């Protein structure tokens, strides 16, 4: 059996090392859907190395770093019930030159880190959703007029819904993932635009609409994660949690 050449570079290690110095948040694969964040915190005394399923080990709580009732509802669908809901209060300003993908990932991780500081013995789950038309990012409209402008922009054309996920475990490990869903709206007439604004579903919704509401009837096609458009891609969420050792009680 041949032994590995000690002089041969280790691609995976080199890959992660270069990204840590470049982004300090996460590494994207070529497909842009999976990231491998750095681990820059010390293991927490009394927990690191224990198996979560060990009868002698206390079960670390799960904290959802979001005030969104829709994310709570989505978690309940897969049997995940956070022990605590603690919204993260961070600056969500998009950085100069930042792409929608990196913005969604950075903000999700920033939210998780903000809550993990005061909850070092818990699993922390955070997410951030951005709607993008090309490189133009659509956040949460502050007024009905702004919501109408966003809906008019995506009328009759495709756009992307990017949701960044971040999980921090009680042992200090961090993991993140990005989902990208392509959504296309039908062409909206003035009465339809007015009705979507008047119903008020735009409040607190990236892009000015909620796909689980009246806007759902305007969607011609959706390619990707439907739950990701609502705000929390379920498959990726459970994968991240279990990958860091979380287990349902």
N, C-alpha and C positions, 0 to 999 in steps of 0.2 A: 504494500500500500504506500503510495507516494505521500510524502509530508508536504505541507504547504511551505512555499519558499518564504523564509523570514524577511527577505528583502523586497517581497512583492507588496505593494501598497494595499491597505485595507480600504476598499472603496467606501463602504458604509460609514466607517468611522471618520474618514477624511471628509466625506460629504456633509456629515452633521457638523463637524468642526468648522468648516468654512461658512456654513449658514449661521452658526451661532454668532460669529463675529460680524456677519453682514446684517442680520435682521434682529437678533436677540429675542425673537419671539417664537418663530416656527419655521419649519422646512416644508416646502410644497414639493410634491412629486410632479412628474411631467403632466399628469392628468389634473393637477390642481385640486385634488379632493382630499388628500390625506397629508397631515403635517406631523412632524416629529419635533416637538419643542424641546428646548434645552432644560436641563435640571440644574438649577443654580442655588438651591437651598439645602441646608443641612437636614439630615433625617431627624425626625422629632423623637426625643427620648421616650422610651417606654412603649413605642409602637412599631418602629421599623423592624422588619424581619418576622413579625408575627403573621400568621395566616388569619385572614378575616373570618374564615369559617371555624376557627378554633373555638371550642366551647369556653375556654378560659379567657379569651380575649373579648373585651367589650366591643360591641358593634359601633363603629364610627357613624355619627349622624350624617345625613345628606342635606345640604343646604342649596336651595335654588336661588341664585343671585338675580332674580327678576320679579317684577311685580305683575307680570302679565298673567291674567287668569287663563288665557288660552294655552299658555305653556303648562300650567298646572293641569288643565283638562287633558292635554296630550299625554303628559306623563301618567295620568291615571288610566289612560287607555291601555298602557302596557304594564300596569301594576306597579309603577314606581311612585311612591308617595314621599315627598321630601319631609324631613323632620322639622324643617324650618324654612321660611321664605324671608330672605333678606336682600332687598334690591340694592344694587351697587350704585353709588353716586359718584360718577366719574365725568371727566370732560370728554364729550363725544365729538369734539371738533375733528373733522377730517384733516389730515396733514397735507401740506403742499406736495403735489406730485404723487400722492398715495392712490393706488388703484383700488377699485371696489373690493376685490378679493382680499388684499392685504388689510384694508380698513376693517372688514368684517371680522377677520381673524384677530387683529390687534385689539379691537374693542372688546371682543368676547374674552380674550385672555386678561385684559386689563380689569374687566369686571370681576372675573374669578379671583384674581390676585388681590383686589381691593377687599374682598370678603374673607379670603383665606388668612389675611394678616391677623384678624381678630378671632378667627376660628381655626386654629392650627390643627385641631384633632378631628376635623371633619372632611368629608368629601364636598367639594364646592362645584356646582354646575352653573355655567353661564352661557349665554348666547347673544348674538347680535345679528339682525337681519337688515340687509341693504338691497334696495331695488335699483337696478342700473339700466340705463338706456345708452348703450355704448359705454363711454367712460364717464358719462354724466350720472351722478348719484342722486337718487330721490330719497330724502329722509321722511320724517313725519311732518306733515303739513300743520302749520300753526293756525290756519284759518280755512274757512270753506273756499275762499277765492284761490288760495294756494293749492288746495286739494283738487279743485276744478282744473287748474292749469296742469297738474300732474296727470290727471286722468285724460285730458286732451292730448298730452304728449304721448301717452302709451296707446291711445285709441288707434285701432287698425294696424298695430305693429307689434313686433315681439320685444320682450325685455327679459332681463335676468333677475332672479331673486336669489341672492347670495346669503347664506346663513352660516356664520362662524360659530363653532362650538368649542368650549374649553372646559376641562375638568382638572381639578387639582386634588390629589389624594392626601390623606393624613400622613403619609410618609414623605411628602414634599414633591412627589413626582407630578409632572404636568403633561397633559396631552391635549391636542386640539385637532379639529377637522373642519373642513369647509365643504358645504354642499352647494351646488349650482343647479337651479331649475329654470328652464326656459318656458316662458309663458307668453301666449299671444292672445291679445284682445281683439274682438270684432270692432269694426268702425262704429263709434258711438255718435249718435245724433245729439243735438242740443237738449231735447227733452230727457234723453237717457242720462246725459252728463248732469243735468240739473237734479234728476231724481237721486243719483248716486251721492251727490253732495248733500241734498236735503235730508237723506236718511241718517246722516251723521256717522256712518261707519268709518269714515276717514280718520276720525280722531284717534291719535295714538298708533296709526297704521303706516308703516313705510310704504311709500308710493301712493298713499291716499286711498287704499282699498283693502278690503278683507275678502279673501277668496271664499271663505266659508259663509259669507253673507250674500248680499244682493249682487255683488260684482261677480260671483261665481257663474251667473248666467251669461256673462259677457266673455267668458274664456273659450276660445276656439280650440286651443291645444295647450297641453302641459307635458313637458318632458323633464323628468327628474323626480324630486321628492315633493309630493303634495303636502305632507306634514311640514316640510321645510318652508314652504310658502306661508303656512300658518304661523310659523315661528320656531319650530323645534323638530328637526328631522329625527324620527323615532329610531330607525335602524342604527344610525350613526351615534345617537345619544346612548343607547343601551350598550353598543360596542365599546365606546369610550369608558363608560362607567365600569363595566365588567372587566375591561382590560386593565384597569388600575386597581382591581380587587374588590369593588363594591359588590355586595350581594344583598338581595332582598331579604327582609326580616322573616 
